[in-house]
Structure formats: C-alpha cells, structure tokens
Amino acid sequence: MDMRNSRFFAPILIILAFSGPLAALDLSDPYLYLSGILDPLVDENEGTTTFRSLLIPGGGRSEAMGSAFSALANDISFFEANPSGSSTMKNTELSVFHNNWIADSRLETVSWTQRSEDLGYGASLRCFYVPFTEYNTFGERVSRGYYTETLGTLNISYNFLSGYYFKGIATGANIKAGWRSVPDYSDNYGNLKADSGLTQSAFTVMADAGIQTRFNFFKLYNSQDPNFFLGLTLRNFGPPVLGEALPSLVTGGLAYKPASPVTISGEVQQPVNLVNPDQSGKTVYCAGMSLEFARFFTFLAGAQLKGGNPRLSIGGEMNVNDIQFNVNYTLDMTTQAAILNRISLAAKLNLGDRGRAKKQERVKNLYIEGLKLYADGKPVEAIATWKRALELDRHFDPAIEWIETVTQSLAIEQDIKEMQQLE
C-alpha cells in the first residue's frame, strides 16, 4: 500500500477500532440496567419545546467534544456553540456536514465563514428531515413525504481589545430563520386532507448571542497561542411558534490546554422555557477533550449528561493538504452500539487566511530588525523600524513596549545632557 494512502486511512481505522468492540456486544440487559439507574435523572420537561432539531449537533469538532465547545469555538461548528467564534478563526472555511441521527432521520449542513482583521462573519444552512408515512386502519399507505425543519443563519462578530498577550474579548450574534414543513395527513376514513399539514407547518425567527475571551494562564509550554478560554452564550432566543417555546439555552464553558497537543473543555447548559419558565428543563453537563497525535490527525472525545440520557462521543480529524475530514461516532440511550449508527461526517475546505500569516511574519521580522538596530547603538532607527511593524499590526505589544522604553531612555539621556550643559 502506498504510504500516503496508509497515512490517510490509518486514523479512520483507529476510530473504527474504538467502536468496533461495542458493536459485538449484546447491550440489551445493560441498557435496561442503566436506564433504571438513570431514572431519577429523567427530565419531565424534556420534549416540551418545538423545533427540536436545533438541539441536534450538525457534527464536526463540537459534536465530538460532547458539545462542550462554547469556550473554545475554534472550528466552523462555532455556529452551533458560540457566534463570537467567527472573529477569532484563523482561516476562511467552507464545510459540509452529514449527521446520521436516530432511526431514519438525517441532518445536512453547509457553512461558510471568513474574517477580516477583527471582524468575522459567515452563513450557514441546515436541514433536518425524517420520512413521514401514514397508514389507515387496514394498513394501507395513505400519505407519505418528509417532515423537515430548515434553518438559515447569518453571523457577525467582532474581537475587541485584541493584542499580542491578551487575545481580546470577542462578541457575536446569529440571526436565524427557520421553516417547519409537515406533510398532509388523512382523516379517520383514510382520505387525504388537502393542506392539513400546512396548519402545523410554521415559520420562526430567533437569535443567538455569545462572548468569548482567550488568554494565557498557568502555561507550561512555549507558544504564541492562548491556552485558556472562557465562553458564555444565549442560544435560540425568539418568540413562541404556534404557542410553543423554542429550545432556548444559556450556556457557560471553559477550556484549557495543559500541554500543546492536549485540550480539555467543560460546559454547563441551562434550558430556558420562555413561554412557561416553570417548565424549563434540567441542567445539562458536557465535557470534551482533543489530543493532537500529529499534524495530520487529532483524536476527539466527549461526554454529555442530559437528564436520563447520557451521551458518549469519539471522533477524529484527518488533514489532507487544505481539506480536513471529520468522523464522529455517538452512543446514547436512544440507540444501540452499532458501528454505523449515529455516525456523522464532515469535510472542511481551508480557503486561506487572506495573508494574515505572511503579515505576521513580516511584523516579527521588523521587530527583530529593530532589536538588532538598538543593540548596534541605533535607537532612533530602531524606533522607526518598530513603528513600521505597528503600521502592519497595531496590536503588536512587544513593539509598543520597546518604543516606549527606548523613547523614555532617549528622553533621560537628553535631560542628562541638558543638565551637564547648565553646569
């Protein structure tokens, strides 16, 4: 086998190896046993909101990390986790997602995002669909089609106070519009009722808001990237749909990189029923981790405790040139441990960083050039060089610090000369 091909397929085999043994187990009794243990955690308000597909993850890094992603938000799946993420993305990205959800239901998503300096923006379109088949009392099929929920999202965000050390406070918002389509159904005699599904179909609008900050804290390795992340979001806030509340959430999370290839994250999600607050669901707890084995492969895992339905996820990201592939496997109490059950796939195309990396390299070179000039006893030329660096990146704090230090030093030297002249 060609080594390049083996390197590409090896990560996929690793993912399947984790889930393969599960497929061979008969978990019918353990499922019943586990259900009994988790029975006290069952949320009696689960399912009381509408447009429930908003709670289904599209896939990608966010799903693999147990949805503990509001603080990290460093992947295009930020659309579902924290809308401020677009202002801190390194590259322009275009991605497609496919999630093989419960039974015959599917979720398809296409997303795009781009950043211009500290301004981020993007758009996403997702469609959840499940076959709709109706039979009369004689078992004859009288209606068929698809129940669908389609949602379009526009995103905008901005990263305030960004700098070399402190990476800023990013804020963002999603504006979302959705359409629920219900097929026509029959009456008690098996006669199809024209436009009957339209009475239950509905249009909805809602918004997300998020904030995120990144900085260095208890950092034990050398890197210009931050290692600590905090995030807070309000998701799916909007008016009721045909009298039913949307699945609104308030989330808070954090993420930490104890070592360069390792990231751990945690998140708390609180459902909020805006129609009847007393029917708000129980708190959801999420945790995730990522481990970068090599530049071409990252292993992902996560867990989520939502009422009496715990969820475990594993996944992997494979990088091939400018394309990243993601494969996730999810197991919870609604499905059996079958290897092809609850698989999500994603492909992400890296469209470049619009020259940001080259500009940062130029800034770094000018900064080093200024240090050399200062060491050679040319402070004025050094200051001019550092100012050229700031013309490219006004947030490059080391250049700002050196300009202030050398300027003060020159001022002191000038004061000393003037005093000597007076004497």
C-alpha positions in Angstrom: 0.0 0.0 0.0 1.3 3.5 -0.8 2.5 5.2 2.4 0.5 8.3 1.7 -2.7 6.3 1.4 -1.9 4.3 4.5 -1.4 7.6 6.4 -4.8 8.8 5.4 -6.7 5.6 6.2 -4.9 4.8 9.4 -6.8 7.4 11.5 -10.2 6.1 10.2 -9.2 2.6 11.3 -8.3 3.9 14.7 -11.8 5.5 15.1 -13.5 2.3 14.0 -11.4 0.2 16.4 -12.8 2.1 19.3 -16.4 1.5 18.3 -16.0 -2.0 16.7 -15.9 -3.9 20.0 -19.1 -2.1 21.1 -20.9 -3.4 18.0 -20.2 -7.0 19.0 -21.7 -6.7 22.5 -25.3 -7.5 23.4 -26.2 -4.5 25.4 -30.0 -5.2 25.8 -29.8 -6.1 29.5 -27.1 -3.4 30.4 -29.3 -0.8 28.7 -32.2 -1.8 30.9 -30.0 -1.8 34.0 -28.5 1.6 33.1 -32.0 3.0 32.5 -33.0 2.0 36.0 -30.0 3.8 37.5 -30.6 6.9 35.5 -34.4 7.0 36.0 -34.2 9.7 38.8 -32.4 12.0 36.4 -35.1 11.8 33.7 -36.3 15.4 32.9 -40.2 15.5 33.0 -40.0 18.7 30.8 -38.0 17.1 28.0 -39.7 17.5 24.7 -42.0 20.4 25.7 -40.4 22.8 23.2 -40.6 23.0 19.4 -38.0 23.0 16.6 -36.1 20.3 18.5 -33.7 19.8 15.6 -31.9 22.9 17.0 -30.6 20.6 19.7 -29.2 18.1 17.3 -25.4 18.7 16.6 -24.5 19.1 13.0 -21.2 17.2 13.5 -17.6 18.2 13.4 -15.4 19.1 16.4 -18.2 20.4 18.5 -20.2 17.2 18.5 -17.1 15.0 19.1 -16.2 17.0 22.2 -19.6 16.4 23.8 -20.9 19.9 22.7 -18.5 21.4 25.3 -17.5 24.0 22.8 -18.8 27.4 23.7 -15.4 28.5 25.2 -13.2 27.0 22.5 -15.2 27.8 19.4 -12.1 27.4 17.2 -13.8 25.4 14.4 -16.6 26.3 11.9 -19.0 24.4 14.1 -19.0 27.6 16.3 -22.3 28.3 14.5 -24.0 25.9 17.0 -21.8 26.7 20.0 -20.8 30.4 20.2 -21.4 33.0 17.4 -18.4 35.1 18.5 -16.1 32.4 17.1 -16.0 33.8 13.6 -13.9 36.8 14.7 -11.1 34.5 16.0 -11.0 31.9 13.2 -7.5 31.6 11.6 -8.8 30.8 8.1 -11.7 31.2 5.8 -13.5 27.9 5.8 -16.3 26.2 3.8 -17.7 23.0 5.2 -20.4 20.4 4.7 -21.8 18.1 7.4 -23.9 15.0 7.4 -25.3 13.5 10.6 -26.9 10.1 10.5 -29.3 10.7 13.5 -31.8 8.5 15.2 -33.6 5.9 13.0 -34.2 7.3 9.5 -33.7 11.0 10.5 -30.8 12.9 8.9 -29.3 16.4 9.3 -27.4 18.1 6.5 -25.5 21.3 7.0 -23.3 23.6 4.8 -21.4 26.5 6.4 -19.0 29.3 5.4 -17.1 31.8 7.5 -14.5 34.5 6.9 -12.5 37.0 8.9 -11.3 40.5 8.1 -8.9 41.6 10.8 -11.1 41.6 14.0 -14.4 41.3 12.1 -15.8 37.9 11.5 -18.9 36.9 9.5 -20.5 33.9 7.9 -23.6 32.0 6.9 -25.0 28.5 7.4 -27.9 26.4 6.1 -29.1 23.2 7.8 -32.0 20.8 7.1 -33.3 18.1 9.3 -35.6 15.6 7.7 -37.3 12.3 8.5 -39.6 10.2 6.4 -43.3 10.7 7.1 -45.6 7.7 6.3 -49.2 7.3 7.4 -51.3 4.1 7.2 -55.1 3.7 7.6 -56.7 1.1 9.9 -56.3 -1.6 7.1 -52.6 -1.0 6.9 -52.8 0.8 3.5 -50.4 3.7 2.9 -52.4 6.8 2.6 -49.8 9.5 3.0 -46.1 9.9 2.6 -43.4 12.6 2.3 -40.9 14.1 4.6 -41.2 16.1 7.8 -38.5 18.8 7.6 -37.0 21.6 9.7 -34.8 24.0 7.6 -32.8 26.8 9.2 -30.7 29.6 7.7 -28.2 31.5 9.8 -26.3 34.8 9.3 -23.4 35.5 11.6 -21.4 38.6 12.6 -18.8 39.1 15.4 -16.0 41.4 16.5 -13.0 40.9 18.6 -12.4 43.9 20.9 -9.1 44.8 22.6 -7.1 42.1 20.9 -3.4 42.2 21.4 -0.2 40.1 21.5 -0.6 38.9 25.0 -4.4 39.3 25.7 -6.3 38.0 22.7 -9.3 40.2 23.3 -13.0 39.9 24.1 -14.9 38.5 21.1 -18.7 39.2 20.9 -21.0 37.9 18.2 -24.6 37.2 17.2 -26.5 34.8 14.9 -29.8 35.8 13.3 -31.7 32.6 12.3 -34.9 32.0 10.4 -36.5 28.6 10.0 -39.4 26.7 8.4 -41.1 23.6 9.6 -42.8 21.6 6.9 -45.4 19.0 7.9 -46.9 16.7 5.1 -50.6 16.4 4.6 -52.3 13.7 6.6 -55.6 11.8 6.3 -58.9 11.8 8.2 -60.4 9.0 10.2 -61.6 7.3 7.0 -58.2 7.3 5.3 -58.9 10.2 3.0 -56.0 12.6 2.5 -56.9 16.1 3.7 -55.6 18.8 1.4 -53.4 21.4 3.1 -53.8 19.7 6.5 -50.1 19.7 7.1 -49.9 23.4 6.4 -51.8 24.1 9.6 -49.0 22.6 11.6 -46.2 23.9 9.5 -44.6 27.1 10.8 -42.1 29.9 10.3 -39.7 31.0 13.1 -37.1 33.6 13.8 -34.6 33.7 16.6 -31.2 34.9 17.7 -28.0 33.8 19.4 -25.6 36.0 21.3 -22.1 35.0 22.6 -19.0 36.3 24.2 -15.6 34.7 24.4 -12.2 35.6 25.8 -8.8 33.9 25.4 -5.6 34.4 27.4 -2.6 32.7 29.0 -3.0 31.1 32.4 -0.7 28.6 34.1 1.0 27.9 30.8 3.8 25.3 30.9 4.9 25.4 27.3 6.1 28.0 24.7 3.5 29.2 22.2 2.0 32.4 20.9 -1.4 30.9 21.0 -3.5 31.3 24.2 -4.1 28.3 26.5 -7.2 29.3 28.5 -10.7 30.1 27.1 -14.0 31.3 28.6 -17.3 31.5 26.8 -20.9 32.5 27.5 -23.9 32.2 25.1 -27.6 32.7 24.8 -29.0 30.4 22.1 -32.3 30.0 20.2 -34.0 33.0 21.8 -37.1 34.0 20.0 -40.9 34.3 20.1 -43.0 31.1 20.5 -44.1 29.1 17.5 -47.8 28.3 17.4 -47.8 28.8 21.2 -44.8 26.5 21.8 -41.5 27.7 23.2 -38.2 27.4 21.3 -35.5 25.2 22.9 -33.6 28.3 24.3 -30.4 27.7 26.2 -28.0 29.7 28.4 -24.5 28.2 28.4 -21.2 28.8 30.0 -18.0 27.0 29.4 -14.2 26.9 29.8 -11.3 25.2 28.0 -7.7 24.7 29.0 -4.6 23.5 27.2 -2.3 21.9 29.8 0.1 20.9 27.0 0.4 22.0 23.4 -1.3 18.9 21.9 -3.9 18.5 24.6 -7.1 20.5 25.1 -9.8 19.8 27.7 -13.2 21.6 27.9 -16.3 21.7 30.1 -19.7 23.3 29.7 -22.9 23.8 31.5 -26.2 24.3 29.6 -29.4 25.5 31.2 -32.6 25.2 29.1 -35.0 28.1 29.4 -38.7 27.9 28.5 -39.6 31.5 27.6 -43.4 30.6 27.5 -43.5 28.8 30.8 -40.3 29.2 32.9 -41.5 26.6 35.3 -41.2 24.0 32.5 -37.5 24.8 31.8 -35.5 21.6 31.6 -32.8 20.3 33.9 -29.2 21.5 33.6 -27.0 19.7 31.1 -23.3 19.0 31.7 -20.8 18.5 29.0 -17.1 17.6 28.8 -14.7 17.1 26.0 -11.0 16.6 25.0 -8.8 16.7 22.0 -5.4 15.1 21.5 -3.3 16.0 18.5 -1.2 12.9 17.7 0.3 14.5 14.6 -0.3 17.4 12.3 -2.4 15.2 10.1 -4.6 13.6 12.9 -6.4 14.7 16.0 -8.4 12.4 18.3 -11.5 13.8 19.9 -13.8 12.5 22.7 -16.7 13.9 24.7 -19.5 13.1 27.2 -22.8 14.8 27.9 -25.2 14.2 30.7 -28.7 15.3 29.7 -31.4 14.1 32.0 -31.6 10.3 31.9 -29.8 10.1 28.5 -26.0 10.2 28.9 -24.1 10.5 25.6 -20.6 9.5 24.7 -18.8 10.6 21.5 -15.5 9.8 19.9 -14.1 11.2 16.7 -11.1 12.1 14.6 -9.9 14.8 12.3 -7.7 14.0 9.4 -5.9 16.7 7.5 -5.0 16.2 3.8 -3.5 19.3 2.3 -6.2 22.0 2.7 -9.0 19.6 3.4 -10.0 18.3 6.8 -12.2 15.3 7.3 -14.0 14.6 10.5 -15.7 11.3 11.5 -17.7 11.0 14.8 -19.4 8.1 16.5 -22.0 8.8 19.2 -23.6 6.4 21.6 -26.5 7.2 24.0 -29.7 5.6 25.4 -31.7 6.1 22.2 -29.5 3.9 20.1 -27.7 0.5 20.2 -24.0 0.2 19.9 -24.0 -0.4 16.2 -21.0 0.8 14.3 -22.9 2.6 11.6 -25.5 4.0 14.0 -25.1 7.7 14.9 -22.2 8.4 12.6 -21.6 12.0 11.5 -19.3 13.0 8.7 -17.8 16.4 7.8 -15.4 17.9 5.2 -13.9 21.3 5.7 -12.1 23.2 3.0 -9.4 25.7 4.1 -9.6 28.7 1.8 -6.6 30.5 3.3 -6.1 33.3 5.9 -6.2 36.3 3.5 -2.5 36.9 4.0 -2.6 37.2 7.8 0.2 34.7 8.4 2.6 36.4 6.0 1.8 39.7 7.5 2.6 38.4 11.0 5.8 37.0 9.7 6.7 40.4 8.3 5.8 42.1 11.6 8.0 39.6 13.5 11.0 40.2 11.2 10.7 44.0 11.6 10.5 43.6 15.3 13.7 41.5 15.3 15.4 44.0 13.0 14.6 46.8 15.4 16.2 44.9 18.3 19.3 44.4 16.2 19.5 48.1 15.4 19.1 49.0 19.1 21.8 46.6 20.0 24.1 48.3 17.4 23.5 51.6 19.2 21.0 53.0 16.7 17.9 53.7 18.9 16.3 56.2 16.5 16.4 53.8 13.6 15.1 51.0 15.9 12.1 53.1 16.8 11.4 53.8 13.2 11.5 50.1 12.4 9.2 49.2 15.2 6.7 51.8 14.0 6.8 50.2 10.6 5.8 46.9 12.3 2.9 48.7 14.1 1.7 50.0 10.8 1.1 46.4 9.8 -0.2 45.3 13.2 -1.2 48.0 15.7 -1.8 45.3 18.3 1.8 44.0 18.4 2.5 44.8 22.0 6.3 44.0 22.1 7.0 46.7 19.6 4.8 49.2 21.6 6.7 48.3 24.8 10.1 48.8 23.2 9.2 52.1 21.6 8.0 53.4 25.0 11.2 52.1 26.7 13.7 53.4 24.2 11.8 56.7 23.9 12.0 57.2 27.7 15.7 56.2 27.6 16.4 58.8 25.0 14.5 61.5 26.9 16.5 60.7 30.1 19.8 60.9 28.1 18.6 64.3 26.7 17.8 65.6 30.2 21.3 64.5 31.5 22.9 66.3 28.6 21.0 69.5 29.3 21.9 69.3 33.0 25.6 68.9 32.1 25.4 71.9 29.8 24.0 74.1 32.7 26.8 73.0 34.9 
